[in-house]
Amino acid sequence: MNNIQAIMKEYEEAREKNKRELENRKEELYAKLPRLKEIDDDMISLSISITKAVLSNTVNHEKLVEELHKKQTDLKVEKAEILTANEYPKDYLQIKYNCKKCKDTGYIGLEKCSCLAQKLIAYQYRQFKLSHKVARENFDNFNINYYSDELMDNRVSPRENMKQIYFECIKYAQEFDNHVKNLLFIGRPGLGKTFLCNSIAKSLLDAGKSVMYQSSPDLIDLVRKFKFDFDNEEAGDEALKDVYECDLLIIDDLGTELNTQFSGLVIYNILNKRLTDNKKMIISTNLDVDEIMKTYSERISSRIFGNFDMFEFYGEDIRLKMHDII
């Protein structure tokens, strides 16, 4: 079940719960105040009569509709008076919605309700398991001062390099909808690759985008599970829908998975399908360019280097300077 299906199921369950609670309130008050049931029954009959009168289009149908509406209004007033006289709220016998704007459907017309947008964000946070990280790993908390400002091997300093990467990542998150762009982060462990992946993910999740973050070994295991645990291919494809259709797929630690024919096929299929569908990706790896070329087939490496903007992370392991920065 993908994200939206799970959330729409929550809406359905909320509507059913609210309906049951309304029926319980009705049962309670109908027994205590029988006139209320008579009013509700009369209201239903009037609604039917109004519909028939409108459809009949007879000469006097407008006057008849007006009279029926007046009777309906009189009944509503009487019902409210009975409820307040017995110390019940006027809306006690109306269904209660968690969200009055969309009436617990998630949509206002064809537009997503704000409550659905918030549910998507909250669901993504749970799925992404990001909630315990966002207090530390976000753009606001990125500290460029942990990187050395000394030149390295005729290149700009690690600090200047990270400053450029940092601003590119912010730009990527801010302009996510305006381009088809994939990022490749290359560099040894402890240089901030995962930190910036999490920062981008947080910004997109907060904007209501769907993000899936998996280490390469976990992604291979996920595909293996659903390919071989289901009795039919259609069920497996549905279970893996998020991998192929989420707004952003982040593959962390590429190259740490067991290098087999199956893992290579999985990586190729994911890359190929998402590139074909113009779905964005970020890949983070401790491998350098030569190691990627040696580890993966030409059809995988060509898709990576031909379709991703590469950013190289270098310098000292900043975790040695600040253990909890990453």
C-alpha positions as CSV (number, residue, x, y, z in Angstrom):
1,M,0.0,0.0,0.0
2,N,1.5,3.3,-1.0
3,N,1.4,6.6,1.0
4,I,-1.8,8.1,-0.4
5,Q,-3.7,4.8,-0.2
6,A,-2.7,4.4,3.5
7,I,-3.9,7.9,4.2
8,M,-7.1,7.6,2.3
9,K,-7.8,4.5,4.3
10,E,-7.3,6.6,7.5
11,Y,-9.9,9.1,6.2
12,E,-12.4,6.3,5.4
13,E,-11.9,4.8,8.9
14,A,-12.4,8.3,10.4
15,R,-15.7,8.8,8.5
16,E,-17.0,5.4,9.5
17,K,-16.1,6.1,13.2
18,N,-17.9,9.4,13.1
19,K,-20.9,7.8,11.5
20,R,-21.1,5.2,14.2
21,E,-20.8,7.9,16.9
22,L,-23.6,9.8,15.3
23,E,-25.8,6.7,15.2
24,N,-25.1,6.2,18.9
25,R,-26.1,9.8,19.8
26,K,-29.3,9.4,17.7
27,E,-30.2,6.2,19.5
28,E,-29.6,7.8,22.8
29,L,-31.7,10.9,22.2
30,Y,-34.5,9.2,20.2
31,A,-35.2,7.0,23.2
32,K,-35.1,10.0,25.6
33,L,-36.8,12.6,23.3
34,P,-39.0,10.8,20.7
35,R,-40.0,14.0,19.0
36,L,-36.5,14.3,17.7
37,K,-36.9,11.1,15.6
38,E,-40.2,12.4,14.3
39,I,-38.5,15.6,13.2
40,D,-35.7,13.8,11.5
41,D,-38.1,11.5,9.7
42,D,-40.2,14.5,8.6
43,M,-37.0,16.2,7.3
44,I,-36.2,13.2,5.2
45,S,-39.7,13.1,3.7
46,L,-39.5,16.9,3.0
47,S,-36.2,16.4,1.2
48,I,-37.7,13.8,-1.0
49,S,-40.8,16.0,-1.7
50,I,-38.6,19.0,-2.6
51,T,-36.6,16.9,-5.1
52,K,-39.8,15.7,-6.7
53,A,-41.2,19.2,-6.8
54,V,-38.1,20.5,-8.5
55,L,-38.1,17.7,-11.1
56,S,-41.8,17.9,-11.8
57,N,-41.4,21.4,-13.3
58,T,-45.1,22.1,-13.0
59,V,-46.7,25.5,-13.1
60,N,-46.8,25.9,-9.3
61,H,-43.6,24.0,-8.5
62,E,-41.6,27.1,-7.3
63,K,-44.3,28.0,-4.8
64,L,-44.5,24.4,-3.6
65,V,-40.7,24.2,-3.2
66,E,-40.8,27.5,-1.2
67,E,-43.5,26.1,1.1
68,L,-41.6,22.9,1.6
69,H,-38.4,24.8,2.5
70,K,-40.3,26.8,5.0
71,K,-41.6,23.6,6.7
72,Q,-38.0,22.3,6.7
73,T,-36.8,25.5,8.4
74,D,-39.5,25.3,11.0
75,L,-38.5,21.8,11.9
76,K,-34.8,22.7,12.1
77,V,-35.7,25.5,14.6
78,E,-37.9,23.2,16.6
79,K,-35.1,20.6,16.7
80,A,-32.6,23.2,17.9
81,E,-35.0,24.4,20.6
82,I,-35.5,20.9,21.9
83,L,-31.8,20.2,22.1
84,T,-30.9,23.4,23.8
85,A,-33.8,23.1,26.2
86,N,-32.3,19.7,27.3
87,E,-28.8,21.1,27.5
88,Y,-27.4,19.5,24.3
89,P,-25.5,21.5,21.6
90,K,-27.6,22.4,18.6
91,D,-25.3,20.3,16.4
92,Y,-25.4,17.2,18.7
93,L,-27.3,15.2,16.1
94,Q,-25.1,16.2,13.2
95,I,-22.1,14.2,12.0
96,K,-18.7,15.5,13.5
97,Y,-15.8,15.8,11.1
98,N,-12.2,15.9,12.0
99,C,-11.8,18.5,9.2
100,K,-14.9,20.6,8.5
101,K,-13.4,22.0,5.3
102,C,-13.2,18.7,3.4
103,K,-15.5,16.6,5.6
104,D,-12.8,14.0,6.0
105,T,-12.4,13.3,2.4
106,G,-9.0,14.9,2.0
107,Y,-10.1,17.0,-1.0
108,I,-12.0,20.2,-1.6
109,G,-13.2,19.7,-5.2
110,L,-10.1,18.5,-7.1
111,E,-7.7,20.2,-4.7
112,K,-5.9,18.6,-1.8
113,C,-7.2,19.9,1.5
114,S,-4.6,21.4,3.9
115,C,-5.3,18.5,6.3
116,L,-4.3,16.0,3.6
117,A,-1.1,17.9,2.9
118,Q,-0.2,17.8,6.6
119,K,-1.0,14.1,6.8
120,L,1.2,13.4,3.8
121,I,4.1,15.3,5.5
122,A,3.5,13.4,8.8
123,Y,3.2,10.1,7.0
124,Q,6.4,10.7,5.1
125,Y,8.3,11.6,8.3
126,R,7.2,8.3,9.9
127,Q,8.1,6.3,6.8
128,F,11.3,8.1,6.3
129,K,12.2,7.8,10.1
130,L,13.4,11.3,9.9
131,S,11.8,12.8,13.0
132,H,14.7,12.0,15.4
133,K,17.2,13.5,12.9
134,V,15.6,16.8,11.8
135,A,16.6,18.7,14.9
136,R,20.2,18.1,13.8
137,E,20.4,17.3,10.2
138,N,18.9,20.2,8.3
139,F,20.2,23.2,6.3
140,D,19.9,25.6,9.3
141,N,22.3,23.4,11.4
142,F,24.9,22.8,8.7
143,N,28.2,24.2,10.0
144,I,30.7,25.1,7.3
145,N,33.4,25.9,9.9
146,Y,34.0,22.2,10.6
147,Y,35.7,22.0,7.1
148,S,39.3,23.1,6.6
149,D,40.1,26.3,4.7
150,E,43.5,24.9,3.6
151,L,44.0,24.1,-0.1
152,M,44.2,20.4,-1.0
153,D,45.9,19.0,-4.1
154,N,45.6,22.1,-6.2
155,R,41.9,22.2,-5.5
156,V,39.8,24.7,-3.6
157,S,39.7,24.2,0.1
158,P,37.3,21.6,1.6
159,R,35.4,24.6,3.2
160,E,35.0,26.4,-0.1
161,N,34.0,23.2,-1.9
162,M,31.4,22.4,0.8
163,K,30.1,25.9,0.6
164,Q,29.4,25.5,-3.1
165,I,27.8,22.0,-2.5
166,Y,25.7,23.4,0.4
167,F,24.2,26.2,-1.7
168,E,23.6,23.8,-4.7
169,C,21.7,21.5,-2.3
170,I,19.5,24.4,-1.0
171,K,18.9,25.5,-4.6
172,Y,18.0,21.9,-5.5
173,A,15.4,21.7,-2.8
174,Q,13.9,25.2,-3.4
175,E,13.7,24.7,-7.2
176,F,12.7,21.0,-7.1
177,D,9.6,21.4,-9.3
178,N,11.4,23.5,-11.9
179,H,13.8,21.0,-13.3
180,V,14.6,17.4,-13.9
181,K,17.9,16.9,-12.1
182,N,19.6,14.1,-10.2
183,L,22.6,14.4,-7.8
184,L,25.5,12.1,-7.2
185,F,27.5,12.6,-3.9
186,I,30.9,11.0,-4.0
187,G,33.4,10.9,-1.1
188,R,34.8,9.1,1.9
189,P,32.6,8.6,5.0
190,G,32.2,11.4,7.5
191,L,32.2,14.3,5.0
192,G,28.6,15.4,5.1
193,K,26.9,13.4,2.3
194,T,24.2,11.9,4.5
195,F,23.7,15.2,6.4
196,L,22.9,17.0,3.1
197,C,20.7,14.1,1.9
198,N,18.7,14.4,5.1
199,S,18.6,18.2,4.7
200,I,17.2,18.0,1.2
201,A,14.7,15.3,2.3
202,K,13.5,17.4,5.2
203,S,12.9,20.5,3.0
204,L,11.0,18.4,0.5
205,L,8.9,16.6,3.1
206,D,8.0,19.9,4.7
207,A,6.8,21.0,1.2
208,G,4.6,18.0,0.9
209,K,6.7,16.0,-1.5
210,S,7.1,12.2,-1.2
211,V,10.6,11.1,-0.4
212,M,11.9,7.6,-0.1
213,Y,15.4,7.1,1.5
214,Q,17.0,3.7,1.5
215,S,20.5,2.5,1.8
216,S,21.5,0.4,-1.2
217,P,21.6,-2.9,0.7
218,D,18.2,-2.2,2.2
219,L,16.8,-1.3,-1.2
220,I,18.0,-4.6,-2.7
221,D,16.5,-6.5,0.2
222,L,13.2,-4.6,-0.2
223,V,12.9,-5.6,-3.8
224,R,14.0,-9.2,-3.1
225,K,11.3,-9.5,-0.4
226,F,8.5,-8.2,-2.6
227,K,9.6,-10.1,-5.7
228,F,9.7,-13.4,-4.0
229,D,7.2,-13.1,-1.1
230,F,4.1,-12.5,-3.2
231,D,2.4,-15.1,-5.2
232,N,1.8,-12.8,-8.1
233,E,3.8,-10.2,-9.9
234,E,1.1,-7.6,-9.7
235,A,1.0,-7.5,-5.9
236,G,4.8,-7.1,-5.8
237,D,4.7,-4.3,-8.2
238,E,2.1,-2.5,-6.1
239,A,4.2,-2.9,-3.0
240,L,7.2,-1.4,-4.7
241,K,5.2,1.5,-6.2
242,D,6.9,4.1,-3.9
243,V,10.3,3.1,-5.1
244,Y,9.4,3.9,-8.7
245,E,6.9,6.8,-8.2
246,C,7.9,8.9,-5.2
247,D,9.0,12.4,-6.0
248,L,12.5,11.8,-4.8
249,L,14.4,8.5,-4.3
250,I,17.6,8.8,-2.2
251,I,19.9,5.8,-2.5
252,D,22.5,6.0,0.3
253,D,25.8,4.0,0.5
254,L,25.7,2.7,-3.1
255,G,28.4,0.1,-3.4
256,T,28.0,-1.5,0.1
257,E,25.4,-3.9,-1.2
258,L,26.5,-7.5,-2.1
259,N,27.6,-7.3,-5.7
260,T,25.5,-10.0,-7.4
261,Q,23.7,-10.3,-10.7
262,F,20.4,-9.8,-8.9
263,S,21.6,-6.6,-7.1
264,G,22.9,-5.2,-10.4
265,L,19.6,-5.9,-12.1
266,V,17.7,-4.2,-9.3
267,I,19.8,-1.1,-9.5
268,Y,19.7,-0.9,-13.3
269,N,15.9,-1.4,-13.3
270,I,15.3,1.3,-10.7
271,L,17.7,3.8,-12.4
272,N,16.3,3.1,-15.9
273,K,12.6,3.3,-14.9
274,R,12.9,6.5,-12.9
275,L,15.1,8.2,-15.6
276,T,12.6,7.2,-18.2
277,D,9.7,8.6,-16.1
278,N,11.7,11.8,-15.3
279,K,11.6,10.9,-11.6
280,K,14.4,12.5,-9.5
281,M,17.1,10.7,-7.5
282,I,20.1,11.4,-5.3
283,I,22.8,8.8,-5.0
284,S,25.4,8.9,-2.2
285,T,28.5,6.6,-2.3
286,N,31.9,6.2,-0.7
287,L,33.2,4.9,-4.1
288,D,35.2,7.1,-6.4
289,V,34.6,7.3,-10.1
290,D,37.1,4.5,-11.0
291,E,35.6,2.2,-8.4
292,I,32.0,2.8,-9.7
293,M,33.2,2.0,-13.2
294,K,34.8,-1.3,-11.9
295,T,32.0,-2.3,-9.6
296,Y,29.0,-1.8,-12.0
297,S,28.2,-2.7,-15.5
298,E,28.6,-0.2,-18.3
299,R,24.8,0.2,-18.6
300,I,24.6,1.2,-14.9
301,S,27.6,3.5,-14.8
302,S,26.7,5.2,-18.0
303,R,23.2,6.0,-16.6
304,I,24.8,7.4,-13.4
305,F,27.5,9.5,-15.0
306,G,25.3,10.5,-17.9
307,N,22.2,11.6,-15.9
308,F,23.5,12.8,-12.5
309,D,25.3,16.1,-11.5
310,M,28.3,14.9,-9.5
311,F,29.6,16.6,-6.4
312,E,32.8,15.4,-4.8
313,F,33.2,15.6,-1.0
314,Y,36.7,15.7,0.3
315,G,38.8,16.8,3.3
316,E,39.1,15.5,6.9
317,D,36.4,13.4,8.6
318,I,34.3,16.1,10.4
319,R,32.9,13.5,12.8
320,L,36.3,13.5,14.4
321,K,35.8,17.2,15.1
322,M,32.1,17.1,16.0
323,H,30.8,13.6,16.8
324,D,27.1,14.5,16.5
325,I,27.1,16.7,13.5
326,I,26.2,13.8,11.2
